[in-house]
Amino acid sequence: MQRIRKTDSKLRAFVQDVTATLLAGKRHRTPGLGTFSTCTRKATADRAACRMAMFRASAELRDYASGGPPPPVSGPHSEVVSVIVQAMQGERGVVVPLLGRMAVVAVPGKKPKLIFHGAEELNRILATSTLPMQRN
């Protein structure tokens, strides 16, 4: 699994932008990559309900994962987003520090799945934020 350097200032700016937007209760649309948002994880006998990060890949990224052309990336974070998009294609994906693990997973006989597992740090911040719980 590929890792991106936690000290990369462009990466940190991107992660801070995504985190701040989520904490403000909004979705963060990243051109060429997709949309980060939050959802409420249901309570169980072992844990209380909590907010956590989720991700929906753009149509262009899904097409790229299926063998299409690379998605067009734009905006202030385009350089680091391009690195993430390429790294996701690796066998085990990429860990984006403080954001989470992103990967393209092959599914026999079907289109590949694009997955996102929010970083513990991000989900902890979201779970303890004072925004009201909501269902997405």
N, C-alpha and C positions, 0 to 999 in steps of 0.2 A: 504494500500500500504506500502510495506516494504521500509525502508530507510537505507542506509549504512552510517556510521559515516564519516562526511567530514574530520575529523582529522586523519583517518586511513592512516598511511604513505605509506602502500603498495597500497592502492587505489589511493592516490594522485600521486604516481609514475606512475601507469597505465594510469591515466587520462592525466598526463603531456606527457607521451609517445605518446598517441593517438593524442592529440592536436598538439604537435610538428610535428608529421608526416603529419597531415592534412595541417598544415600551410606551410609545405615544398612542398605542392602540390602533395603528394603521398597518396596512400591507406595504411591503417594499418590493416594487417591481424592478427587476434588473434586466435591462434589454439584452436579449440573446441567451439569458440564463433561465429566468423564470421569476416566480413570485414567492417571497417569504411571507408567512403570516403566522397567526397563533391559533390554537384550538384548546379546548378544555378537555383534559384527560379525566374520564369518569372516576369517581371515588370507588374504592374497593374496601374490603374488610381490613386490608393492610395499609391503605394510604388514603389521604384526603384527595378530593378533586384538586387539580392544579392546571395552570396554563403551561403550554409547551409550544415550541417552535415547530412549524411544518413548512414544506416547500412543494410547489407545483412547478414542474419544468415547463418551459415555453414550448410551443409547437415546433419551433425551429430546432431546439435542443433535442426534442424527441425524434425529429426527423434525422438529425445528425447521428444520434445513437443507433438508428436503423440503417446507416450507411449513406445518408444524404450529405449535402455540403455543410461545412461548418456554419453555425449560426452567426448572423451579423451581430456584433456587440458594439455598444456605443455608450456614451455617458462618461461621467468623471472617473468611473472605475473600470473602464474598458480593458486596460492592460492586465489587471489582476483577474478580471472575469475571464479573459481569454486563456490565462494559465489554468484556471479552475476547470473550464470547459474541456481543455485538452487532458488534464490530469484525471478527470472523471472517467475517461475512456480506458484508462489502464485496468489491468486485470482485477485489482482490488479497490480501485477508486482513489480518493484523496481525502486526507484529513485537513480541513481548514481550521487552524487554531481558533478557539473561542467561538466558532460557528458550528462546526460539526463535520460528519463524514458524508461525502457525496460520492455516488458511484453509478455506473451503468452495469446492470446485472442481466446476463443472458438468460432467456427463458426458452427452452427447447420448443420449437414449433410456433412461437409467438414473438411479438415485438419485444425488445429488451425493456426492462423496468429501470426507471431512474429513481434512486433512493436517496433519502436524506435522513440522517440521525443527528438531531440537534446535540451540540456539545453540552455536557453536564453543567458547565459554567453558565451558558446561555439559558438553559431550561431552569436552573436555580434562580437566576435573576428574574425571569418571567414568572415563575411560581410565587415569588415573594413580592411581586409588584402590586401596587394598590389598584390597578385597573379592575373593573368588575369582570367576573367570569362571564363568558358568552359562548354560545355554541356556534360553530361554523359549519 
